[in-house]
Amino acid sequence: MLNAPDASSTRPYLLRALHEWCTDSGFTPYVAVLVDETVQVPMEYVKNGEIVLNVGYDATAGMTLGNEFIEFKARFGGVPREIIIPINRVMAIYARENGQGMSFPMGVASAAAPVFKKATPARPVLSAVETPHDGASGDEPPTPTSPSGRPTLTRVK
């Protein structure tokens, strides 16, 4: 069974608000996710235990931004996939076009939910994922640059 975050968390409300802001502003909302066995994503797109996903309505079908999970269907390399992300695994949500958004603190991993170890102590690299409508766009999300290794939001032109 997938682990659910604390019911009193503000994270799902902030995620929904920022997703709505991105959409209303004409931006593309992206989420950076720390992947473990509770996250259902195409593992071939996971880099350094992380994945960045386009969660815009044009890139997803049947999206639910719930209090415990983000769920939707999306195409990866033309293949439809069911995506399920526990809210507590979302590291950040931001607009692809300008990097504005919010990052979230990540709790200590429990024995029941180990996190993939990074191969090197270098900064993590967030990977890009194809969108179902413009798979050849070549757009990639910002790459974190924080010396502490935490994701940072940067402006991309």
ZAMARGU-4260 file (C-alpha; in steps of 0.2 Angstrom, whole numbers, plus 5000, padded with zeros to 4 digits):
<rodrens>
0) 5000/5000/5000 | 5006/5017/4996 | 5010/5029/5011 | 5000/5045/5013 | 5007/5061/5020
5) 5001/5069/5036 | 4983/5074/5034 | 4986/5092/5041 | 4999/5096/5027 | 4998/5112/5018
10) 5008/5104/5003 | 4993/5098/4993 | 4984/5115/4995 | 5000/5125/4989 | 5002/5113/4975
15) 4984/5116/4969 | 4986/5135/4971 | 5002/5135/4961 | 4996/5124/4948 | 4981/5135/4946
20) 4992/5151/4945 | 5003/5143/4932 | 4988/5138/4921 | 4979/5155/4923 | 4995/5164/4919
25) 4998/5154/4903 | 5013/5145/4910 | 5017/5126/4910 | 5017/5119/4927 | 5031/5106/4931
30) 5033/5096/4947 | 5050/5089/4953 | 5048/5072/4962 | 5059/5062/4973 | 5056/5044/4967
35) 5055/5029/4978 | 5044/5013/4978 | 5029/5023/4982 | 5030/5034/4966 | 5022/5026/4950
40) 5031/5034/4935 | 5041/5027/4920 | 5057/5022/4929 | 5067/5024/4913 | 5065/5043/4914
45) 5071/5044/4932 | 5088/5052/4934 | 5097/5052/4951 | 5082/5046/4960 | 5072/5061/4953
50) 5060/5065/4939 | 5052/5081/4932 | 5035/5080/4925 | 5024/5092/4915 | 5008/5092/4924
55) 4999/5105/4913 | 4982/5100/4906 | 4988/5099/4889 | 5001/5086/4894 | 4990/5075/4905
60) 4973/5067/4905 | 4961/5064/4920 | 4972/5074/4932 | 4967/5074/4950 | 4977/5085/4962
65) 4971/5077/4978 | 4976/5078/4996 | 4986/5062/4996 | 4991/5059/4978 | 4993/5067/4961
70) 4986/5056/4948 | 4985/5057/4929 | 4988/5048/4913 | 5002/5055/4901 | 5012/5049/4886
75) 5030/5045/4887 | 5039/5042/4870 | 5021/5040/4863 | 5016/5026/4876 | 5002/5030/4888
80) 5006/5028/4906 | 4997/5029/4923 | 5006/5041/4935 | 5003/5041/4954 | 5014/5053/4965
85) 5011/5054/4984 | 5010/5072/4988 | 5025/5070/5001 | 5037/5065/4987 | 5034/5082/4977
90) 5050/5092/4979 | 5044/5108/4969 | 5031/5115/4958 | 5036/5129/4946 | 5032/5137/4929
95) 5043/5130/4915 | 5044/5147/4907 | 5051/5158/4921 | 5056/5146/4935 | 5044/5154/4947
100) 5036/5142/4960 | 5039/5134/4977 | 5050/5120/4983 | 5046/5109/4998 | 5056/5102/5012
105) 5059/5084/5011 | 5057/5073/5027 | 5070/5060/5032 | 5066/5044/5023 | 5059/5030/5034
110) 5065/5011/5033 | 5048/5008/5024 | 5051/5020/5010 | 5070/5021/5005 | 5075/5034/4993
115) 5087/5030/4979 | 5105/5035/4983 | 5114/5047/4971 | 5128/5040/4962 | 5139/5055/4967
120) 5138/5069/4980 | 5136/5081/4965 | 5120/5092/4963 | 5105/5082/4957 | 5100/5084/4939
125) 5082/5085/4935 | 5076/5076/4919 | 5065/5081/4906 | 5050/5072/4900 | 5041/5072/4883
130) 5024/5080/4883 | 5010/5071/4873 | 5007/5085/4861 | 5024/5092/4858 | 5036/5078/4861
135) 5050/5085/4850 | 5049/5103/4858 | 5067/5101/4865 | 5062/5111/4881 | 5070/5106/4897
140) 5066/5111/4914 | 5079/5121/4924 | 5093/5112/4932 | 5096/5115/4950 | 5112/5124/4955
145) 5111/5125/4974 | 5128/5120/4982 | 5118/5112/4996 | 5111/5099/4983 | 5093/5105/4986
150) 5083/5109/4970 | 5082/5128/4966 | 5071/5137/4954 | 5080/5146/4940 | 5075/5157/4925
155) 5076/5149/4908 | 5075/5159/4892
</rodrens>
